[in-house]
Amino acid sequence: MKKTIINKLDKLYDQVKKIEILLSSKKIISNQIRFKKLSKKYLKLSNLINYFLRWKKIKKDIQLTKQLLIDPEMFDIAQDELRLLNDQKKSLQNKIKNMLLPDDASNIKSCFIEIRAATGGDEAAIFSGDLFKMYGRYAEFNHWNFKIISSHTGEKGGFKEIIVKVTGSGVCSKLKFESGGHRVQRVPKTESQGRIHTSTCTVAIIPVIKSSREIVINNSDLKIDTFRSSGAGGQHVNTTDSAIRITHIPTGTVVECQDERSQHKNKSKALSILISRIHAHEMEKRNKENSLIRKNLLGTGDRSDRNRTYNFPKNRVTDHRINLSVYRLDDILNGNLDILIDPITQEYNAKLLLKIV
């Protein structure tokens, strides 16, 4: 463990000792608000410090056990013990580093995945359909609920735009790294001469906002239009003004929803997307101090971002943010996204930790 992290933990240890003294003070005990606040902080820090103290003890045990390697009769036993101690030390280091990271409230939330065809015409729309299937399979592996909220199909397959709601445990903590540009290099089905084309889609991951306390939208700021749904859906869908378009006038944010037969249901879905989009935009503005990490690793969902390239001829996926190339394109498109998500999560946490300590 780096010296900067150890120094940080030593300071936190001193804090814990000071809080212990304060919690036994009659003055603090009589002030319930202050007492609860200190108790909560003590609980969090004491768990971290307990891991740190265990790590220190194991470090000493490793030094003592190494001395036994000099004795030929104890050599094999000492080696086995060292392997066990080093595994325990590594496990504790990982726990300590994770506990030092600041809490991200959005990690536990569900999210919307917005996939849009960008450059490449029909091929971009077809690839957005491939991305949609990839995220669907990944959701299935994680036992998440995966539901289409709104979609506009492409003329030759796939989607010009599709919005999906993903609910379950740890959704945002995993999918937050998917925002940005996704580029595909392959021979399109629409190409008759076998030439490789490059097309792009954009993905935006937006945490679902449930509480009205997180963001307040005035009805006077909304412009709501109704229109007839287009595309598949049956006679009722295509002959009734059930589709909804909501415009948030102050920000210019526009959301359409037409997948439900009921105008009321479409309005409810559109509002939930609108609120989450506006909240996500507000959070971006508030967190400008972390903009470098967020831009380089989390992405913004903008077309200018280039997170990944999916190269079909070489069966290769490259994540440009961490210079990672994996020759398992088929596995990834079949939903094995942890191949890419785990390395970028480690890189993100490592950079965040350096910023803290």
Secondary structure, DSSP 8 states (H G I E B T S, - for coil): --HHHHHHHHHHHHHHHHHHHHHT-HHHHH-HHHHHHHHHHHHHHHHHHHHHHHHHHHHHHHHHHHHGGGSTTTHHHHHHHHHHHHHHHHHHHHHHHHHHS---GGGGS-EEEEEEE-SSTHHHHHHHHHHHHHHHHHHHHTT-EEEEEEEEE-TTSSEEEEEEEEESTTHHHHHGGG-EEEEEEE--TT-SS---EEEEEEEEEEE----TTT----GGGEEEEEE---SSSHHHHHHS--EEEEEETTTTEEEEE-SSS-HHHHHHHHHHHHHHHHHHHHHHHHTGGGHHHIIIII--S-TT---EEEETTTTEEEETTTTEEES-HHHHHTT-THHHHHHHHHHHHHHHHHHH-
